[in-house]
Amino acid sequence: MTAAMLTRKVTMYGAPCVLACDGRCDKAWGINRRPKRQLSADVDDYVFLGDAELGTVGERTTWEGGEGRPSNLALRPEDSARMNKWCARECKRCTVVGPSDPIRLRDLRSPLPNIPRTKKQGRRMKPPAGFTKAELVGCVERELRLRERAYPGWIARGRMTETKATAEIAAMRAVLAVVVEALEAATPTQADLFGGKSWK
């Protein structure tokens, strides 16, 4: 197992960012291929299997931007140059952050359900532990700014229509509003569900 984090500075949609992962390509199934457990009749209600429940990926891979999984074996920190578009778009182990943002890797030993659980449903509501409200809202705001900067160039190059760009930006603004509203609705008694950190 790789003990250290791999990072690589890249440019995505015209903006600088950093790819980061734990190097476990041997466990990198990809979002569309990682085995999961269905939790209800709702097709979107599932949880990915944890690393301990899975074997290794084998040679088969999916493709993103003409690039596939960098390796079938675990990578070392000095292999960070092999991180690519597949990592950024398809790999659930990979995190994309801004150049000065803190890096927090997903814990795939115990993945969370795709649909958050609430107390009212008799199920847990638990965003990734250790994040503050400001960090979660900031993540969505960065994605919104990224789209606002990138899409005009995409329109000019014929990669996206103006109608599609307007809709995608509007959708991300709606996501931001939903996230803010959901976090504002969190009560003090739920603090333990959010890593024990105050919402500031």
JOURDA-V438008 format. One record per backbone hydrogen bond with DSSP energy under -0.5 kcal/mol. NH is the residue of the N-H (numbers start at 1). CO is the residue of the C=O. Records with the same first field share a line. If there is no record, write none. Layout:
NH->CO, CO
//
This chain:
6->21
8->19
10->17
12->15
15->12
17->10
18->97
19->8
20->95
21->6
25->23
27->24
28->25
29->27
31->90
33->30
34->30
37->47
38->36
39->45
40->45
45->42
46->44
47->37
49->35
51->108
53->50
54->50, 51
57->26
64->67
67->64
69->62
75->23
79->76
80->77
82->79
83->80
88->84
89->85
90->86
91->86
94->91
95->20
97->18, 95
101->98
104->102
108->106
110->107
114->46
116->114
117->124
122->119
123->118
126->124
131->128
136->132
137->133
138->134
139->135
140->136
141->137
142->138
143->139
144->140
145->141
146->142
147->143
148->144
149->145
150->146
151->147
153->150
154->150
155->151
156->152
157->153
158->155
159->154
160->154
165->161
166->162
167->163
168->164
169->165
170->166
171->167
172->168
173->169
174->170
175->171
176->172
177->173
178->174
179->175
180->176
181->177
182->178
183->179
184->180
185->181
186->183
190->187
191->188
193->190
194->190, 191
195->192
196->191
197->194
200->198
//
